[in-house]
Amino acid sequence: MVPLEDLTPPQIVEQLDAYIIGQKKAKKSVSIALRNRTRRLKLPEDIREEIAPKNILMIGPTGVGKTEIARRLAKLCGAPFLKVEATKYTEVGYVGRDVESMIRDLMAVGYKLVKSEMQDQLKNSAQEKVEESLLDLLLPGSGKKDKNQSNKASEGLMLPVTIFGTDASSENTNQVNSSSDTQGPDSNMISTREKFRTMLREGKLEDREVEVTVQKNQKMPSMEIIAGGNMEDMESAMQNITSMLTGARSKKKTVTVAEARELLLEEHLDRMIDPDKVSDIAKDRVEQMGIIFIDEIDKIAVQNQSRGGDVSREGVQRDILPIVEGSTVNTKYGVVDTTHILFIAAGAFNMSKPSDLIPELQGRFPLRVELDSLNAGDFKKILLEPKNALTKQYRELLATEDVTINFTEGSIDRISYLAEEVNSRVENIGARRLHTILETLLEDLSFSAAEHSGETIDITADYVDEKLKDIVQNQDLSKYIL
């Protein structure tokens, strides 16, 4: 993945083009916003603090790519990224999630991202320690001459005890011993350990079972969670306190060497990484480069003041406002300043208008991008061009049953036309209409795929008409099926 600071706006658009058809305006706005994040960090500190992110409001019908742009952006940018739905939040005083939880969730994403990066850097050195621990499991007492040194080498892990399925190991040990009769017991043990090390590296012991007892460190609960967090965070903190009072939990597990390697690697990496350092780096990255995508924001717009539910909707908007404007939020990783977090909001606005949002919130989304509805030409491109095109997905799915399907150009044209027609007659759900049409089109073939093993089936325009003609013509049926 190309680092975010090296991606220019045209390159960002090019990356998005591989998965999303059309919507050039939206891609352009998003790419500029992302690039401005890295530009700002190169400025002197006094100027940098004055430059606020230009938040974006995407407006367009469902199924045109708003969420897909956000999803692909998350994978592309490598910065802490969170997608949320505005409808999951409630006003303070109501049962449900408070809006500050989105910042806590973003911080958790940032922490996980930074921790993963550190683990990748330390993985090689950790794997060496894991190998020694595995050998201690397979040959208890072979690693050190005395018990104290052995305990020190295990770094507090309660590990080596029992080996299961020892027939092969006994055989190998006997072979080593028979060839080393003239050597002392220490030499035999060292020779046997090296023999097992070779077998371990060659993957010959992966299915051997060992018993591992892992004692995990309990982290100190963060008091700021209890002071300013939600019920979920408070429950987690109380569980940590309970664990501290009752003692650390340890559990014996009988696992294969392959499974033990994963457990030990995770354990060693956790011990090698300083959580405070991870928190500090993650906090800085979230504050400077964090991005939150708020979907379905039109669902909390106030359309009629007389409706009782609108009170809560407007309350959610007023709670979101200080988060977008810039405020501090308590998280278990520290206090996070939201001033420079980039917010991208999106909504269909088919039942409301952007002007139905409270004026203060409107002002915090100065960039507005209207996404275009999709036509038959767009549907054709969606079926063929993206890396994850639907036709490719169905082709690969049926290939697992040794069934080969070929979509002819005529069938692609016909499917695209039907998608546009049904969207215009029933309800415009954008590209999601292609999912319903293709699933209905290939339903019989998917059901009896095993009977067509080894066959090659051409999906032609006539095949499409045969499977969908009656449904398309019957408007009552098409409402429910397509």
Buried (B, 14 or more C-beta within 10 A) or exposed (E): EEEBEEBEBEBBBEBBBEBBBBBEEBBBBBBBBBBBBBEBEEEEEEEBEEEBBBBBBBBBBBBBBBBBBBBBBBEBBBBBBBBBBBBBBBBEEEEEBBBBBBBBBBBBBBBEBBBEBBBEEBBEEBBEBBBBBBBBBBBBEBBBEEEEEBEEBBEEBEBBEBBEEEEEBEEBBEEBBEEBEEBEEEEBBBBBBEBBBEBBEEEBBBEBBBBBBBBBEBEEBBEBBBEBBBEEBBEBBEEBEEBEEEEEEEEEEEBBBEBBBEBBBBBBBBBBBEBEEBBBBBBEBBBBBBBBBBBBBBBBBBEEEEEEEBEBBBBBBBBBBBBBBBBBBBBBBBEBBBEBBBBBBBBBBEEBEBEBBBEEBBEBBEBEBEBBBBBBEBBBBBBBEBEEBBBBEBBEBBEEBEBBBEBBEBBBBBBBBBBBBBBEEBEBBBBEBBBBBBBBBBEEBBEEBEEBEEEEBEBBBBBBBEBBEEBBEEEEEBEEBB
